[in-house]
Amino acid sequence: MNVPATGVRLPWNAVPEQIRRSVETHLGAPVAGAVTQHGGFSPGAAVRLTLADGRRAFAKAVGPEPNALSPGIYRNEARIAAALPAGVPAPRLLASFESEGWVALLFEDVDGRAPADPWRAGELDRVLEALDGLAAALTPSPVPAPEAKEHLGEQFQGWRRLVQARDAGLDDLSGLDPWAARHLDALAELEAGWPEAAEGDSLVHGDIRADNLLLTADGVMVVDWPWAFTGPAWFDLLQMLPSVRMQGGPPSEEVFTAHPLGRAADPAVTTTVAALTGYFVRQSRQPSPPGLPTLRAFQAAQGRAALEWLRTRVSRP
């Protein structure tokens, strides 16, 4: 099932006037036009701006409502984006500022488009090649960032939390994939080993999907960096593949084992596949976060694709 990575964006004219005026001050010209970009799940504004002097920029702005966590996410993105080396294929941060609980980020405008949905083989090949170059450029990490076990420690406990909820009578596992329900305890045990498998010194984007990629005339740009952390060079490839499969791409195991980063990965990578799968499956069973009404369906679709991959790596009927 293909579920689009589309949330509910705030239109530019709904952004507080003082924020819009500050954007113009930072950019040095009035805004003549604003076109909302609909990919991603943030409830904030994401717009391509045309300025009165003909220049272009990309602006993101979010306040404390309806999701109180969003401003902190934007602050982290600003920190990472400002520190990325010039050679990394990511939009250049022009400015960031805060006002009355709002956080705004201003980037260079990239002349590009998201990959086609469903995936086209040639475009996927371009992205896979770009991931190899990205890992090389970001190893060792040029930016201070938390380790994988710190960044994902609370999230990558999906199977274990489902076991706890089952045992406490809080989740009867209705709707859970029958294979996953049958092997839930074994999956929880397998998942527990992921921190050791995911050690590494590469800077990892952590959330690469089609909606966080822009295909340009001469390359691939990777956008939205708030979740960056240090981990193995293969992590971004692994994390991306369930969404690729969900959006019409080839089987995840086929892509992973054919890619240079996947071929170099330790067999213990299976524990990370298990942890990623458990995260998607468990999260999809939770209530929707404030302001993100489409997120759970997207996670459920990725969970199904990830579970398909996990079953190829775990020899259990």
C-alpha positions as CSV (number, residue, x, y, z in Angstrom):
1,M,0.0,0.0,0.0
2,N,1.4,3.3,-1.1
3,V,0.7,6.1,1.4
4,P,1.9,9.6,0.5
5,A,4.3,11.4,2.9
6,T,2.0,14.4,3.2
7,G,0.9,16.2,6.3
8,V,-1.2,19.3,6.8
9,R,0.9,22.4,6.1
10,L,0.3,25.9,7.4
11,P,-0.3,28.4,4.5
12,W,2.1,31.3,4.3
13,N,-0.6,33.9,5.0
14,A,-1.4,32.1,8.3
15,V,2.1,32.6,9.6
16,P,2.1,35.5,12.1
17,E,2.8,38.9,10.5
18,Q,5.9,39.6,12.6
19,I,7.4,36.3,11.4
20,R,6.7,37.1,7.8
21,R,8.2,40.6,8.2
22,S,11.3,39.2,9.9
23,V,11.7,36.8,7.0
24,E,11.7,39.8,4.6
25,T,14.2,41.6,6.8
26,H,16.6,38.6,6.9
27,L,16.3,38.1,3.1
28,G,16.6,41.8,2.3
29,A,13.6,42.1,0.1
30,P,9.8,41.9,0.3
31,V,8.1,38.6,-0.5
32,A,6.3,38.8,-3.9
33,G,5.0,35.2,-4.0
34,A,4.8,32.1,-1.8
35,V,4.1,28.5,-2.9
36,T,3.4,25.9,-0.2
37,Q,5.4,22.6,-0.5
38,H,3.2,19.7,0.7
39,G,5.7,16.9,1.4
40,G,6.6,15.9,4.9
41,F,4.6,15.9,8.1
42,S,5.5,19.1,10.0
43,P,2.4,21.2,10.8
44,G,4.4,24.3,10.1
45,A,4.7,26.4,6.9
46,A,7.1,25.2,4.1
47,V,7.1,27.6,1.2
48,R,9.2,28.5,-1.8
49,L,9.4,32.3,-1.8
50,T,9.9,34.6,-4.7
51,L,11.3,38.0,-3.6
52,A,10.5,41.4,-5.1
53,D,14.0,41.6,-6.5
54,G,13.7,38.3,-8.3
55,R,15.7,36.1,-5.9
56,R,14.2,32.9,-4.5
57,A,14.5,31.3,-1.1
58,F,12.9,28.4,0.9
59,A,11.3,29.2,4.2
60,K,10.1,27.0,7.1
61,A,8.3,28.3,10.1
62,V,6.5,26.7,13.0
63,G,5.0,27.7,16.3
64,P,4.2,25.9,19.5
65,E,0.7,25.0,18.3
66,P,-0.6,22.4,17.4
67,N,2.5,20.4,18.2
68,A,4.7,21.7,21.0
69,L,7.6,19.5,19.9
70,S,7.9,21.1,16.5
71,P,9.9,24.3,17.4
72,G,12.6,22.2,19.1
73,I,12.9,20.0,16.0
74,Y,13.4,23.1,13.9
75,R,16.0,24.4,16.3
76,N,17.9,21.2,15.9
77,E,17.7,21.4,12.2
78,A,19.1,24.9,12.2
79,R,22.0,23.7,14.3
80,I,22.8,20.8,12.0
81,A,22.3,22.7,8.8
82,A,24.5,25.5,9.8
83,A,27.4,23.1,10.5
84,L,27.2,20.9,7.4
85,P,30.4,21.2,5.3
86,A,30.0,22.9,2.0
87,G,30.6,19.7,0.0
88,V,27.5,18.0,1.5
89,P,24.6,17.9,-1.0
90,A,22.2,19.8,1.2
91,P,20.6,23.3,0.9
92,R,22.6,26.1,2.4
93,L,21.1,27.7,5.5
94,L,20.8,31.4,4.9
95,A,19.4,32.4,8.4
96,S,17.3,31.2,11.3
97,F,15.6,33.2,14.0
98,E,13.0,32.9,16.8
99,S,10.1,35.2,17.8
100,E,7.3,34.7,20.4
101,G,7.7,30.9,20.4
102,W,8.0,30.6,16.6
103,V,11.1,29.2,14.9
104,A,11.9,30.1,11.2
105,L,14.6,28.7,8.9
106,L,15.6,30.3,5.6
107,F,17.4,28.2,3.0
108,E,18.7,28.6,-0.5
109,D,16.0,27.6,-3.0
110,V,16.9,24.4,-4.8
111,D,15.8,23.9,-8.4
112,G,14.8,20.3,-8.2
113,R,11.9,17.9,-7.7
114,A,11.1,14.9,-5.6
115,P,11.5,11.4,-7.1
116,A,8.5,10.0,-8.9
117,D,5.9,8.1,-7.0
118,P,6.0,5.1,-7.6
119,W,9.8,5.0,-7.9
120,R,11.5,4.8,-11.3
121,A,14.5,2.6,-11.6
122,G,16.8,5.3,-13.0
123,E,15.9,7.8,-10.3
124,L,16.4,5.2,-7.5
125,D,19.8,4.4,-9.0
126,R,20.7,8.1,-8.8
127,V,19.6,8.2,-5.1
128,L,21.5,5.0,-4.2
129,E,24.7,6.4,-5.8
130,A,24.2,9.7,-3.9
131,L,23.9,7.8,-0.6
132,D,27.3,6.2,-1.2
133,G,28.8,9.7,-1.7
134,L,27.0,11.1,1.2
135,A,28.4,8.5,3.6
136,A,31.9,9.1,2.3
137,A,31.5,12.9,2.8
138,L,30.2,12.4,6.3
139,T,32.6,9.8,7.7
140,P,33.9,10.7,10.2
141,S,31.2,13.0,11.3
142,P,32.1,16.7,10.8
143,V,29.3,17.8,13.1
144,P,28.9,17.1,16.9
145,A,25.8,14.8,17.1
146,P,24.4,12.2,19.5
147,E,25.2,8.5,19.0
148,A,22.6,6.2,17.5
149,K,22.0,4.4,20.8
150,E,21.3,7.8,22.5
151,H,19.2,9.2,19.6
152,L,17.1,6.1,19.0
153,G,17.2,4.4,22.3
154,E,13.7,5.4,23.3
155,Q,12.3,4.7,19.8
156,F,13.8,1.3,18.9
157,Q,12.0,-0.7,21.6
158,G,8.8,-1.3,19.6
159,W,8.6,-5.1,19.9
160,R,9.6,-5.0,23.6
161,R,6.9,-2.4,24.3
162,L,4.3,-4.5,22.5
163,V,5.4,-7.5,24.7
164,Q,5.0,-5.3,27.8
165,A,1.6,-4.0,26.6
166,R,0.4,-7.6,25.8
167,D,1.5,-8.9,29.2
168,A,-0.1,-6.0,31.0
169,G,-3.4,-6.6,29.2
170,L,-3.1,-3.2,27.5
171,D,-2.9,-4.5,23.9
172,D,-4.6,-7.6,22.7
173,L,-2.5,-7.4,19.5
174,S,-5.6,-7.2,17.3
175,G,-4.6,-6.2,13.8
176,L,-1.0,-7.1,14.3
177,D,0.5,-9.2,11.5
178,P,0.0,-12.9,12.4
179,W,3.6,-13.8,11.8
180,A,4.8,-10.9,14.0
181,A,2.2,-11.8,16.7
182,R,3.4,-15.4,16.7
183,H,7.1,-14.5,17.1
184,L,6.7,-11.4,19.2
185,D,8.9,-12.5,22.0
186,A,11.7,-13.6,19.7
187,L,11.5,-10.3,17.8
188,A,11.7,-8.4,21.1
189,E,14.8,-10.4,22.0
190,L,16.4,-9.9,18.5
191,E,15.6,-6.2,18.6
192,A,17.5,-5.7,21.9
193,G,20.9,-6.2,20.2
194,W,20.6,-3.2,17.8
195,P,22.7,-0.6,19.7
196,E,25.9,-2.6,19.3
197,A,25.2,-3.3,15.6
198,A,24.5,0.4,14.9
199,E,27.7,1.8,16.3
200,G,29.7,4.0,13.9
201,D,31.3,7.4,13.3
202,S,29.4,8.6,10.2
203,L,27.0,11.5,10.4
204,V,23.6,9.9,9.5
205,H,20.6,11.9,8.2
206,G,18.3,9.4,9.9
207,D,15.1,10.2,7.9
208,I,15.8,9.8,4.2
209,R,12.7,9.2,2.1
210,A,11.5,10.4,-1.2
211,D,9.9,13.6,0.3
212,N,13.3,14.5,1.8
213,L,15.1,14.3,-1.5
214,L,15.3,16.6,-4.5
215,L,16.6,15.5,-7.9
216,T,18.5,18.3,-9.6
217,A,20.0,18.6,-13.0
218,D,23.3,17.3,-11.8
219,G,22.7,15.5,-8.6
220,V,20.6,14.7,-5.6
221,M,20.0,17.1,-2.7
222,V,19.1,15.8,0.8
223,V,16.9,18.1,2.8
224,D,15.5,18.2,6.4
225,W,18.3,17.3,8.8
226,P,16.8,17.7,12.3
227,W,17.3,14.0,13.2
228,A,21.0,13.6,12.4
229,F,23.1,11.4,14.6
230,T,26.3,9.4,14.4
231,G,26.1,5.7,13.4
232,P,27.2,3.2,10.7
233,A,27.6,4.4,7.1
234,W,24.9,1.9,6.0
235,F,22.1,3.3,8.3
236,D,20.6,5.8,5.9
237,L,20.4,3.1,3.2
238,L,18.7,0.7,5.6
239,Q,16.3,3.2,7.0
240,M,15.2,4.4,3.6
241,L,14.4,1.1,2.0
242,P,11.0,0.3,3.6
243,S,9.7,3.6,2.2
244,V,11.2,2.8,-1.2
245,R,9.5,-0.6,-1.2
246,M,6.2,0.9,0.0
247,Q,6.3,3.4,-2.9
248,G,6.7,0.8,-5.6
249,G,10.5,0.0,-5.4
250,P,12.2,-3.4,-5.4
251,P,12.5,-5.7,-2.4
252,S,14.6,-4.1,0.4
253,E,17.0,-7.1,0.8
254,E,17.7,-7.1,-3.0
255,V,18.7,-3.4,-2.9
256,F,20.6,-3.5,0.4
257,T,22.8,-6.5,-0.5
258,A,23.6,-5.1,-3.9
259,H,24.7,-1.7,-2.6
260,P,28.3,-1.1,-1.6
261,L,27.2,0.1,1.9
262,G,25.0,-2.9,2.4
263,R,27.6,-5.3,1.2
264,A,30.1,-3.9,3.8
265,A,27.6,-4.2,6.7
266,D,28.1,-6.8,9.4
267,P,25.4,-9.6,9.4
268,A,24.3,-8.2,12.8
269,V,22.5,-5.5,10.7
270,T,19.5,-7.8,11.0
271,T,19.0,-6.6,14.6
272,T,18.7,-3.0,13.3
273,V,16.2,-4.1,10.6
274,A,14.2,-5.7,13.5
275,A,14.4,-2.6,15.6
276,L,13.3,-0.3,12.7
277,T,10.4,-2.6,11.9
278,G,9.3,-2.7,15.5
279,Y,9.4,1.0,15.7
280,F,7.1,1.4,12.6
281,V,4.7,-1.3,13.7
282,R,4.3,-0.1,17.3
283,Q,4.1,3.6,16.4
284,S,1.4,2.9,13.8
285,R,-0.8,1.5,16.7
286,Q,-0.5,4.8,18.7
287,P,-2.9,7.8,18.6
288,S,-1.9,10.5,16.1
289,P,0.4,13.2,17.4
290,P,-1.2,16.7,17.6
291,G,-1.1,18.3,14.2
292,L,0.1,15.2,12.4
293,P,-3.1,13.3,11.4
294,T,-1.5,11.4,8.5
295,L,1.7,10.1,10.2
296,R,0.4,6.9,11.6
297,A,-0.9,5.6,8.3
298,F,2.5,6.3,6.7
299,Q,4.3,4.5,9.5
300,A,1.9,1.5,9.2
301,A,2.7,1.2,5.5
302,Q,6.4,1.4,6.1
303,G,6.0,-1.2,8.9
304,R,4.4,-3.6,6.4
305,A,7.3,-3.2,4.0
306,A,9.9,-3.5,6.8
307,L,8.2,-6.6,8.1
308,E,8.4,-8.2,4.6
309,W,12.2,-7.5,4.7
310,L,12.7,-8.7,8.2
311,R,11.0,-12.0,7.4
312,T,13.6,-12.6,4.6
313,R,16.3,-12.3,7.3
314,V,14.8,-14.3,10.1
315,S,14.3,-18.1,9.5
316,R,11.0,-18.6,11.3
317,P,7.9,-20.1,9.6
